[in-house]
Amino acid sequence: MALIEDTWAERLRMYITSIVQNQGHKLIAINNVPDHLHLLIGLNPNQSISEIVRFIKSDSSEWVNKQKLANGGFQWQEGYGAFSNSRSQIDKVVNYIANQQEHHRKITFLDEYRKMLNDFNIEFDEQYIFKLPQ
C-alpha cells in the first residue's frame, strides 16, 4: 500500500479538514508524515471518536483512490490512537503536531507510541500494536 506523498499531502490535509468540519467538529491542528497523520480536534459531543475516525478514514481513502494520487491504491491501517488533553495543553499539542517531520527524524512513530503507552502505564499486547508500512 502507498504512503502519503509530499506531492499530495496538503490536498489530503485539506480534504480531511473538510470531513471534520462537515461532521460538526473543530479542527485545531493537522499534519502528517508519510506513514501517519496527527489531528487535534475539538469534538462535537454528538458524535463518538470512533465515528469521526471511521468517517475520516473511509472518506479520505476513497478520495485518494478516486483522485488516483497513490500508486497501487491507498488505505489506512486498521485501528487508531486517540488521546484527550486539557485546554492548558492545547498550545503544546499544536506545536507537537506542527513539528512532526522534525520530530520523526529522531524517533519512529512506533517507538514513540510504545513509549507513550509505557509512560502512561497503559497495558498493551504487542500483537495489537500497529505495524510499520512495508
N, C-alpha and C positions, 0 to 999 in steps of 0.2 A: 504494500500500500504506500501511497505517496505521502510525503511530508508537506508541511506548509512552506511554500517557497516565497522568498522575498518579493518576487515579481508580482504576486497577487495577495500577499498578506494584508496589505492595507485595505484592499477591497473586501476581504473576508471580515476584517475587524468592523468595517462599516456595515456590512450585512448583518453581522451578529448584533451590533448596536441597535439596528432597526428591529430585530427579533425581540430583544429585551424590552425595548420601548413599546412595541406593539402589544406585548403581554402585560403592560402596565407597571413595569419596574423602572427604576432609575439606574442607568449605567454610569458608574462613577469613574471606573478605570478599566482599560482593556489593553492587553499586549500579548505577544506570542513570541515563541522561539520555534524552530522547525517542528519540534515533536510535541508541543503542548501550548495551551492557552491559559492565561490568567484573567479573571474578571473580578471586579469589585462591584457588587450590585446592591442597591437599596431595594430590598424586596417588597413587593406588593403582598400584603398578608393574605390575599385571596387565592394565592397560588403557592403550592409547595415548591421547595427547592428541586425535588426530583422532577416535577412537571416542567419547570423552566429549563432545566438541563436537557430534558428529553426534547423540548421544542428547539433549543439551540442546536443540539447535535443532529437531529434529524433534518431540520430545515437547512442548516448550513452545509451539511454533507450533500444533500440533494442539489443545492445551489452550485456548489463547487463542481459537481459532476455534470450538471446541465450546462454550465459555462465552459466545460472542458478545460479547466485550469490545471488539473493534476493528471499527469500521465499514468495510466494504469488504474485509474479510479481512486476515489478518496472516501475514507470512512473514519470516524472517531473510534478509538478503542473503547471497549466496554468499561463502565464504571466512571467515577469522578471523585474528586475530593472537594468537600465544602466545609468551610470554617467560618464561624461567626467572629465578629470583633466589636469592640466598644467604639463609641464615637471618638473617644480620645485617641484612638489608634488609626483613624482614617488617613491622616497625612502620611504616617509611616507605611501603611499598606499601599497607598497610591504611589509613593516613592519606590517601594519594593517592586511593584508591578511595572512601573516605568523603566526600571533598570534591569529587566530580565536578561537581555542579551549579555550585558557585562557580568551579571551575577552567575549565569550558567557557563561562563568561560572558566569559572573557579570550581564549581561543583555541579555534578549532574543532577537532573531533576529527581531521578530515582534515589540517589544518595541523600538529597535534601529531604525528600518525602519520608524516607525511613528515619532520618534524624528528627524530623518534626514529630513523628509518631512517638519515638522514644522520649524526646524532651517533654512531651505532654503526658507521658505514661499511658499511652493508648496501646492496648494489647492488639496484636495483629498476627495473622497467619501468613507467612511468606508466599504461600501458594496463591493468595488472593491479591497480592501486590501486582500492579500493572507491570507489563513487560516493555522493555525498550524496543523501539521500532527496529526492524531488521533492514 
